[in-house]
């Protein structure tokens, strides 16, 4: 890949959605880290992207003693920009482009149930001293608890979010209580040029 030529042809302004407290600078090897911009849209599958992939993994896994990340997914492109000694941008009059990247969480919310009807569970009571909640065939019954008799199901869906944790509650017919669960998610990064996604989303 000709990374320097790519940089020379672009006048870049970077807008990153990553947390500002995380450094956007170069972590170690400049060429490898700048190559992330080219390799991430291909899923690091292009020849010569193995070093860029290693640099990317190092950036997203480098944490301090508090467990907080030190670096953004990609370095600020200003660290990768190099001026073309022959002023190629002006010579060929190539339009200026804006490159950016975004990171987010893809939430895979499963289908979940909401109770729409409940029913009482009864126990026969031989002692009628305290009254009966229900009488059938001259038998006395007392209420014990309610269970779900019918549910409404919300279909599964996938959506994007800035936070990974999305809890939901579900219940099945015959159950007494809702169960709280956490929807599974994937971390996603993507590179954009002039606001449009380049290549594919990268899941990690």
NORVEN-V18810 format. One record per pair of residues at least 12 apart in sequence whose C-alpha atoms are under 8 Angstrom apart, sorted by the first residue. I is the first residue (numbers start at 1). J is the second residue. If there is no record, write none. Layout:
I & J
I & J
This chain:
1 & 48
3 & 35
3 & 38
4 & 82
7 & 80
7 & 81
7 & 82
8 & 81
8 & 82
8 & 83
8 & 84
8 & 88
8 & 89
9 & 88
9 & 89
9 & 94
10 & 89
10 & 96
10 & 97
10 & 98
11 & 81
11 & 96
11 & 97
11 & 98
12 & 77
12 & 78
12 & 81
12 & 96
12 & 97
12 & 98
12 & 99
13 & 77
13 & 78
13 & 98
13 & 99
13 & 100
14 & 76
14 & 77
14 & 78
14 & 98
14 & 99
14 & 100
14 & 101
15 & 99
15 & 100
15 & 101
16 & 100
16 & 101
16 & 102
17 & 101
17 & 102
17 & 103
18 & 72
18 & 73
18 & 102
18 & 103
19 & 72
22 & 69
22 & 70
22 & 71
22 & 72
23 & 70
23 & 71
23 & 72
24 & 71
24 & 72
24 & 74
24 & 75
24 & 76
25 & 71
25 & 75
25 & 76
25 & 79
26 & 75
26 & 76
26 & 79
27 & 59
27 & 71
29 & 55
30 & 80
32 & 51
32 & 52
32 & 55
33 & 52
33 & 55
33 & 56
33 & 74
33 & 75
34 & 52
34 & 74
34 & 75
34 & 77
34 & 80
35 & 49
35 & 52
36 & 49
36 & 52
36 & 53
36 & 55
36 & 56
36 & 74
37 & 74
37 & 191
39 & 52
39 & 53
40 & 53
40 & 190
40 & 191
40 & 202
41 & 190
41 & 191
41 & 198
41 & 199
41 & 200
41 & 201
41 & 202
42 & 199
42 & 200
43 & 200
43 & 201
43 & 202
56 & 73
56 & 74
59 & 71
59 & 72
59 & 73
59 & 74
60 & 72
60 & 73
73 & 103
73 & 189
74 & 101
97 & 193
97 & 194
98 & 193
98 & 194
98 & 195
99 & 191
99 & 192
99 & 193
99 & 194
99 & 195
100 & 191
100 & 192
100 & 193
100 & 194
100 & 195
101 & 189
101 & 190
101 & 191
101 & 192
102 & 189
102 & 190
102 & 191
102 & 192
103 & 187
103 & 188
103 & 189
103 & 190
104 & 160
104 & 161
104 & 162
104 & 163
104 & 187
104 & 188
104 & 189
105 & 160
105 & 161
105 & 162
105 & 163
105 & 164
105 & 185
105 & 186
105 & 187
105 & 188
106 & 158
106 & 159
106 & 160
106 & 161
106 & 164
106 & 185
106 & 186
106 & 187
106 & 188
107 & 158
107 & 159
107 & 160
107 & 161
107 & 164
107 & 166
107 & 183
107 & 184
107 & 185
107 & 186
108 & 156
108 & 157
108 & 158
108 & 159
108 & 183
108 & 184
108 & 185
109 & 156
109 & 157
109 & 158
109 & 159
109 & 183
109 & 184
110 & 155
110 & 156
110 & 157
110 & 183
111 & 153
111 & 154
111 & 155
111 & 156
111 & 157
112 & 153
112 & 154
112 & 155
112 & 156
112 & 168
112 & 169
112 & 170
112 & 171
113 & 151
113 & 152
113 & 153
113 & 154
113 & 169
113 & 170
113 & 171
113 & 172
114 & 151
114 & 152
114 & 153
114 & 154
114 & 170
114 & 171
115 & 148
115 & 149
115 & 150
115 & 151
115 & 152
115 & 171
115 & 172
116 & 148
116 & 149
116 & 150
116 & 151
116 & 152
117 & 148
117 & 149
117 & 150
117 & 151
118 & 146
118 & 147
118 & 148
118 & 149
118 & 150
119 & 146
119 & 147
119 & 148
119 & 149
120 & 143
120 & 144
120 & 145
120 & 146
120 & 147
121 & 143
121 & 144
121 & 145
121 & 146
121 & 147
122 & 141
122 & 142
122 & 143
122 & 144
122 & 145
123 & 141
123 & 142
123 & 143
123 & 144
124 & 139
124 & 140
124 & 141
124 & 142
125 & 139
125 & 140
125 & 141
125 & 142
126 & 139
126 & 140
128 & 140
145 & 176
146 & 176
147 & 173
147 & 174
147 & 175
147 & 176
147 & 177
148 & 171
148 & 172
148 & 173
148 & 174
148 & 175
148 & 176
149 & 173
149 & 174
150 & 173
151 & 171
151 & 172
151 & 173
164 & 185
165 & 182
165 & 183
166 & 182
166 & 183
167 & 180
167 & 181
167 & 182
167 & 183
168 & 180
168 & 181
168 & 182
168 & 183
169 & 181
186 & 203
186 & 204
187 & 203
187 & 204
188 & 201
188 & 202
188 & 203
188 & 204
189 & 201
189 & 202
189 & 203
190 & 202
